[in-house]
Amino acid sequence: QVQLVESGGDLVQAGGSLRLSCVASANIFRLYNMGWYRQAPGKQRESVATITSSASTRYADFVKGRFTISRDNAKKTVYLQMNSLKPEDTAIYYCAAQIGSNRYWGQGTQVTVSS
């Protein structure tokens, strides 16, 4: 079982920035593929950005050029740097860890972007 704890969510004005962090309890964190997902009210959860164990990254089109995912294996932490935030980025952001067919989720952190 892997526990994930997200932090960094906040209320921010449009155009502002936030950095989300997710700390994992996994003993072999470096082997996990990690990702950030979000869910807005009334909408399905969607992928925002992912980073593999070899640090290959992928982004949803709606965040390309604005968000950056990174990881620090020594700290067992994955980050999501969010710049140029828009009101439509408002959502609960979840961290996920996956190895093989096993996926684990954090509890989420709220990001609210005011116009």
Secondary structure as UniProt FT lines:
FT   STRAND          4..7
FT   STRAND          11..13
FT   TURN            14..15
FT   STRAND          18..24
FT   TURN            27..28
FT   HELIX           29..31
FT   STRAND          33..39
FT   TURN            41..42
FT   STRAND          46..51
FT   TURN            53..54
FT   STRAND          57..59
FT   HELIX           61..63
FT   TURN            64..66
FT   STRAND          67..72
FT   HELIX           73..75
FT   STRAND          77..82
FT   HELIX           87..89
FT   STRAND          91..99
FT   TURN            100..101
FT   STRAND          102..105
FT   STRAND          109..114
//
